[in-house]
Amino acid sequence: MSRRSLLLWAAALVAALAPILSVLSAQLLGWGDGEQGFAWMSTGWCAGYEINEEIRTLLGPVRGFPLVLFGLAPLVGLAFAGWLLSVRAGRPRLGRIFGLAAAGIMLVVSLPEPMLLTFDAAVSRYCLSAWGPPELVNWTLTSGFYPLLPAVLTVLAARPPVRPRLVRRGRPARVAITVPVMAVLLLGAASDSRPGRVSDSNELDCAGFGDVRVPAMSEQEKAFLCAVRSDGFGADGPGVPELAGLPDRALITYGHSLCHVATRHGGDTGAPAVQRMMGEAAGGPLTWALSRMCPAVAKVLQAESDRREAEAKAFVTAAERACAAHPRHHPKIKPVRRARATMWTEFWTINAWDEGREDEESGDRVADLVEGGDGTLAVWAADEIGHACVTGEAYTRRPPVETRGWEQVVEVGYRTRTGSLVLVDREGKEMPDLAAGGPGRYRVRVHVRGRKVAQEHIDVPDGTVQLLIMVFPDERRKPVIYR
């Protein structure tokens, strides 16, 4: 064991720790309080960049191993311990193997990225921009090539003191370091990184049939691609046409970068930094797509959805309470069927149709209140949008006319071939069938109050409009306005 070797081992350990120590020193001195983030987007295909993406996937588990953290210092320490025990055991060659193996791992973990970046830079300036802004490119080169220093020092420290023997055996050392580097590079290049690959929904199996025909990606990444490339139908959302033509890998990289920035802002895609990164694609569709792979954004969207749902429930509850507070109608004769409902409309009316005539227009409304015909019925319920408090009564004979307390009372004819008269609102809520006599002709008498105030004041409480609808068999067709 020579003094020279010990000094070289110490230099290798210090070199490995130097980046970590510099960062800690800057933080202690208050120089590292600020944060700087980078976001960029590029299209097209660059060989070095695509191969590096595959290598990053392959080496991901290795780079998370404790021995290669903290600037590779644990790896240097382990190599030194193996070398020291080997020398003391009288087996210096074994110690040399420890040093060469450690140096080889350092180069395999660190060199592919800066080497591939350098290759892309030599091929095209455009490919250099694909790696990011200049500051990030410089950092990638510096941090990538720097491990050469502790690797070389480790090899020198593990060398036996006799130079002639080392020279004769230098070729195996070079092979031991070169072979793993080239193997990793070739493995990454051999993977499926087809130039500019833009997978369609069938290849991605967006429909969930279990037939994915694209390179391996996480379920979250696949869901993001499906949402971006959606045609606007199905569960994948409206799609993001501004980004749909980007290659798979570039789009996934952009998504992860966008998620990182959004996460730093609490998942808020409305933050200025996130909006700048979204560019022309900013908006709900991209936010929805991003939520498929970004938990922070998904959490914000879910919270917003819960808030809107709670508001909608509170709105309906308030209307139902208003309707319940109105006095009940006391009919002059007993109906055979009676029901009350709080019904919603977004287009002025609530309706009833015979089967097969759904959504057909009923024509002009009598007194702008009700229109009946052959299998179609429309009853005004709100000044374009809102809840109405509806009471429906079915009779087997004509009930007495009631006008007191009502703003309008209008009666029209209605014919049903199916024997059904079911009023339906715009949310699908139905009242019980009011056609008590089966197929045939009926009279529909509609009473309304609260209409005048609803038309004159835009901010009236929901549930102000009250409707009483009486239905009874009758052959007459001519409409009658009682009030």
Rosetta blueprint (number, residue, H / E / L):
1 M L
2 S L
3 R H
4 R H
5 S H
6 L H
7 L H
8 L H
9 W H
10 A H
11 A H
12 A H
13 L H
14 V H
15 A H
16 A H
17 L H
18 A H
19 P H
20 I H
21 L H
22 S H
23 V H
24 L H
25 S H
26 A H
27 Q H
28 L H
29 L L
30 G L
31 W L
32 G L
33 D L
34 G L
35 E L
36 Q L
37 G L
38 F L
39 A L
40 W L
41 M L
42 S L
43 T L
44 G L
45 W L
46 C L
47 A H
48 G H
49 Y H
50 E H
51 I H
52 N H
53 E H
54 E H
55 I H
56 R H
57 T H
58 L H
59 L H
60 G H
61 P H
62 V H
63 R H
64 G L
65 F L
66 P H
67 L H
68 V H
69 L L
70 F H
71 G H
72 L H
73 A H
74 P H
75 L H
76 V H
77 G H
78 L H
79 A H
80 F H
81 A H
82 G H
83 W H
84 L H
85 L H
86 S H
87 V H
88 R H
89 A L
90 G L
91 R L
92 P H
93 R H
94 L H
95 G H
96 R H
97 I H
98 F H
99 G H
100 L H
101 A H
102 A H
103 A H
104 G H
105 I H
106 M H
107 L H
108 V H
109 V H
110 S H
111 L L
112 P H
113 E H
114 P H
115 M H
116 L H
117 L H
118 T H
119 F H
120 D H
121 A H
122 A H
123 V H
124 S L
125 R H
126 Y H
127 C H
128 L H
129 S H
130 A L
131 W L
132 G L
133 P L
134 P H
135 E H
136 L H
137 V H
138 N H
139 W H
140 T H
141 L H
142 T H
143 S H
144 G H
145 F H
146 Y L
147 P L
148 L H
149 L H
150 P H
151 A H
152 V H
153 L H
154 T H
155 V H
156 L H
157 A H
158 A H
159 R L
160 P L
161 P L
162 V L
163 R H
164 P H
165 R H
166 L H
167 V H
168 R H
169 R L
170 G H
171 R H
172 P H
173 A H
174 R H
175 V H
176 A H
177 I H
178 T H
179 V H
180 P H
181 V H
182 M H
183 A H
184 V H
185 L H
186 L H
187 L H
188 G H
189 A H
190 A H
191 S L
192 D L
193 S L
194 R L
195 P L
196 G L
197 R L
198 V L
199 S L
200 D L
201 S H
202 N H
203 E H
204 L H
205 D L
206 C L
207 A L
208 G L
209 F L
210 G L
211 D L
212 V L
213 R L
214 V L
215 P L
216 A L
217 M L
218 S L
219 E H
220 Q H
221 E H
222 K H
223 A H
224 F H
225 L H
226 C H
227 A H
228 V H
229 R L
230 S L
231 D L
232 G L
233 F L
234 G H
235 A H
236 D H
237 G L
238 P L
239 G L
240 V L
241 P L
242 E L
243 L L
244 A L
245 G L
246 L L
247 P L
248 D H
249 R H
250 A H
251 L H
252 I H
253 T H
254 Y H
255 G H
256 H H
257 S H
258 L H
259 C H
260 H H
261 V H
262 A H
263 T H
264 R H
265 H L
266 G L
267 G L
268 D L
269 T L
270 G L
271 A L
272 P H
273 A H
274 V H
275 Q H
276 R H
277 M H
278 M H
279 G H
280 E H
281 A H
282 A L
283 G L
284 G H
285 P H
286 L H
287 T H
288 W H
289 A H
290 L H
291 S H
292 R L
293 M L
294 C L
295 P H
296 A H
297 V H
298 A H
299 K H
300 V H
301 L H
302 Q H
303 A H
304 E H
305 S H
306 D H
307 R H
308 R H
309 E H
310 A H
311 E H
312 A H
313 K H
314 A H
315 F H
316 V H
317 T H
318 A H
319 A H
320 E H
321 R H
322 A H
323 C H
324 A H
325 A H
326 H L
327 P L
328 R L
329 H L
330 H L
331 P L
332 K L
333 I L
334 K L
335 P L
336 V L
337 R E
338 R E
339 A E
340 R E
341 A E
342 T E
343 M E
344 W E
345 T E
346 E L
347 F L
348 W L
349 T E
350 I E
351 N E
352 A E
353 W E
354 D L
355 E L
356 G L
357 R L
358 E L
359 D L
360 E L
361 E L
362 S L
363 G L
364 D L
365 R L
366 V E
367 A L
368 D L
369 L L
370 V E
371 E E
372 G E
373 G L
374 D E
375 G L
376 T E
377 L E
378 A E
379 V E
380 W E
381 A L
382 A L
383 D L
384 E L
385 I L
386 G E
387 H E
388 A E
389 C E
390 V E
391 T E
392 G E
393 E E
394 A E
395 Y L
396 T L
397 R L
398 R L
399 P L
400 P L
401 V L
402 E L
403 T L
404 R L
405 G L
406 W L
407 E L
408 Q E
409 V E
410 V E
411 E E
412 V E
413 G E
414 Y E
415 R E
416 T E
417 R L
418 T L
419 G L
420 S L
421 L L
422 V L
423 L L
424 V E
425 D L
426 R L
427 E L
428 G L
429 K L
430 E E
431 M L
432 P L
433 D L
434 L L
435 A L
436 A L
437 G L
438 G L
439 P L
440 G E
441 R E
442 Y E
443 R E
444 V E
445 R E
446 V E
447 H E
448 V E
449 R E
450 G L
451 R H
452 K H
453 V H
454 A H
455 Q H
456 E H
457 H L
458 I L
459 D L
460 V L
461 P L
462 D L
463 G L
464 T L
465 V E
466 Q E
467 L E
468 L E
469 I E
470 M E
471 V E
472 F E
473 P E
474 D L
475 E L
476 R L
477 R L
478 K L
479 P L
480 V E
481 I E
482 Y L
483 R L
